[in-house]
Amino acid sequence: MAQKTKNSVLPSSKLRRTKLAREFYAQTAIEVAQQLVGKVLVRQSRGAELRARIVETEAYLGPHDLASHSSKGRTKRTEVMFGPPGHAYVYLIYGMYDMFNVVAGSEGEAQAVLIRAAEPLDGWSVNLSGPGRLARGLEITRLDNGLDLTGEQIYFLDDPRDRPRLKRTKRIGIDYAGQWKHALLRFLDADTPVVRK
């Protein structure tokens, strides 16, 4: 069932949201990860508009962050991460789940933000609790890797009225990352029922 949120009960025509510009993504991954919580992710797909409110993110800080793919260097897979901010980095894990990330920081820094969970809006009934489910529900695949997030296919909207109560925790599933597994780089809306606390 779609979760009712403070935004989902308002008609779209009454909302004054603006698309996030390139400058937003040029901030550090930590800043982008925190500020994306509460933003609305929009996916234009096959003539339909799918919208969801972001409730959980994780920051990956570049090659020195051992949990980041960019710690392995610049490869065909990670090339998008080393490019300009505001592009999609989509990769496959376990041979079955696409994961949707946002490139952040300055070009060459290879910072990114994983979008982990969202609340569906507009009465849409879908489970977006987890990065694999989120990508599947929003029909985001590796074909979207490198997509410009300031364009018209996938983008984020700001709603200045939405001020989530942020909670900061360790990232999930990165036990291989040495001391980086303890870094508090996961951000979530403490009031949402969607996120695994």
Secondary structure, DSSP 8 states (H G I E B T S, - for coil): -----TTTTS-GGG---EE--HHHHTS-HHHHHHHHTT-EEEEEETTEEEEEEEEEEEEE-STT-TTSGGGG-S-TTTGGGGS-SSBEEEEEETTTEEEEEEEESSTTS-EEEEEEEEEE-TT-----BSHHHHHHHTT--GGGTT-BTTSSSEEEEE-TT----EEEE--SS-TTSGGGGG---EEEETT-SSS--
